[in-house]
Amino acid sequence: MPEGESKHQLQKSDPAGGEVPVTAAPAAAALAPGLHLVATPIGTARDITLRALDTLRTADVIAAEDTRTARHLMEIHGIALAGRPLLAYHDHNGAEMRPRLLGFLREGRRVAYVSDAGTPLVADPGYQLARAAIDAGLPVTAAPGPSASLVALSLSGLPSDRFLFAGFPPSQAGPRKTWIAGLDAAGATVILFESPKRIKRLLGELCESLGETRQAALCRELTKRFEEVRRGTLAELRDGADAVPPKGEIVLVVDRRHERAASDADIDAALQEALGRLRVKDAAAEVAARLNVPRRDLYQRALALKEGS
C-alpha cells in the first residue's frame, strides 16, 4: 500500500483508466464498558444497524424485554450467545433485575439492552434501568436505529417540524378524557400508540375532542409484510375502523390544530341555521365537522343560542 494511503481504502478501476481509491467501512471499535441501549427492527429483520450487530456480538451480558424475540433476532444474523447470559428485563421483574444488571456494570461489564422492537425507552420498560445507571454514575450509550413512531411520522404526510410522542392513552375514563383533551396544548403533530381492538374507540374520542375534520394517519404493521397506512380525517378513519384487522401494532399520527377560518359570527350563524333543523347536540356536531371546530367547544354555545332564542 502506498505511503500515506488509509488502510481502509481499496482500489477500483476508473472507466477513464487508472485506479481510484474507494473508502471502505472501518472495522468496528472495541465495545466499551457500560450500558448499551440497542435499537432493534420493528418488523423487517434487515433493518438492524451494523453497530447494533457489533454490540450484540461482543456484549458480555444481554438484557431483553423478550428473550425469545432477542434470541430469534440474533439467530437470524448468525450471532451466538456462546455462554453469555441472556436475561429477561421487563415491567414485571424490573425491580428484581436492576440491581443485578447494575452489578454487572459496576464490574466493568458491557451490558446490551434491547426492547421487544424499536428504540429502547420509547414506551418501553428500559427507562428505569437507564435512569438507575445514570444516577449511579455508570456509562450509558445508545446504538440508534428503528423507531415505529418516527417511521409513522415520515409516512403520515403530516407536518414533522414539531411533534409530540404521547404513547398509549390511559385506560381509565377520567384520566383518559383529560389526556385526550390536552393533546392540542403542544401545538404539534401528535404520535399515539393503540391496540387495534381499541382504535375505533380512540378515533371516536379524538373526533369529539379535536374535531372530525382533523387530518390523521393510521399506520399498522410498519415495515412488515402487511404494512398499511390509511390517511384521512379522523371521522373517515373512525368510520373505516371496522375494516382494520384486529391484530398488529398501530401507530396513529394526528395533525396539529390549525387556526380556524371561521369567525365567531360565522359559527353563530351556522349554529342558528342548524338549530332550526336539529337538536342541540346534533347541530353542534354538524357545525363542528363543517367548520373544523372541536365539538366540545360548540355544544355549550349552541345550548346558549337555543335558550336565548
Buried (B, 14 or more C-beta within 10 A) or exposed (E): EEEEEEEEEEEEEEEEEEEEEEEEEEEEEEBEBBBBBBBBBBBEEEBBBEBBBBBBBBBBBBBBBBBEBBBEBBEEEEBEEEEBBBBBBBEEEBEEBBEBBBEBBEEEBBBBBBBBBBBBBBBBBBEBBBEBBEEEEBBBEBBEBBBBBBBBBEBBEBBEEEBBBBBEBEEEEEEBBEBBBEBBEBEBBBBBBBBBEBBBBBBBBBBBBBBBBBBBBBBBBBBBEEBBBBBBBBBBBBBBBEEBEEEBBBBBBBBBBEEBEBEEEEBBEBBBEBBEEBEBEEBBBBBBBBBBBBBBBBBEBBBEBBEEE
